[in-house]
Amino acid sequence: MPKLKTKSSAKKRFKITSKGKVIMPQAGKRHGMIKRTNSQIRKQRGTTIMSKQDSKIVKSYMPYNLRG
């Protein structure tokens, strides 16, 4: 059986926690900050946990990075 390749774009953008959840950076923080309220910008700091449906797709891109 050949080895599976990891998608390079996925390994740069996502990390998997010890319980198997996918951590991703907050969306909506690249540009257009003038339109956003200060409270919205504050809430979008750091990272967030991806939804279960989307994390299933991302995990298929990273077959050897699954820890949990």
C-alpha positions in Angstrom: 0.0 0.0 0.0 1.5 3.3 -1.0 1.9 6.1 1.5 -0.7 8.9 1.5 0.3 12.5 0.9 -0.7 15.2 3.3 -2.2 18.3 1.8 0.4 21.1 2.4 -2.3 23.8 2.6 -4.0 21.9 5.4 -1.0 21.3 7.5 -0.1 25.0 7.4 -3.6 26.1 8.4 -4.9 23.6 10.9 -3.8 21.7 14.0 -5.4 18.8 15.7 -5.9 18.6 19.4 -5.2 15.6 21.6 -9.0 14.9 21.6 -9.1 15.0 17.8 -10.7 18.4 17.3 -9.4 20.7 14.6 -8.2 24.1 15.6 -8.3 26.9 13.0 -7.6 30.6 12.9 -10.6 32.9 13.2 -12.3 33.9 9.9 -12.9 37.4 8.9 -9.7 39.1 10.1 -7.7 39.7 6.9 -9.0 43.0 5.7 -11.9 45.5 6.1 -11.3 46.1 9.8 -12.9 49.6 9.5 -16.3 48.0 8.9 -16.1 45.7 11.9 -17.0 46.8 15.4 -14.3 46.8 18.1 -16.1 44.1 20.0 -16.2 41.9 16.8 -12.5 42.4 16.3 -11.8 41.4 20.0 -13.9 38.3 19.7 -12.0 37.2 16.6 -8.6 37.0 18.4 -6.8 33.7 18.5 -8.2 30.4 17.2 -11.4 28.6 17.2 -12.6 25.0 17.0 -13.9 23.8 13.7 -17.4 22.3 13.3 -17.7 18.5 13.3 -18.8 18.3 9.6 -15.9 20.4 8.3 -13.3 18.8 10.6 -14.1 15.4 9.0 -13.0 16.8 5.6 -9.8 18.4 7.0 -8.8 15.2 8.8 -9.0 13.4 5.4 -6.4 15.8 4.1 -4.0 15.0 7.0 -3.9 11.2 7.4 -0.8 11.1 9.6 -1.5 14.1 11.8 -4.4 12.5 13.7 -3.5 12.2 17.4 -6.8 11.4 19.1 
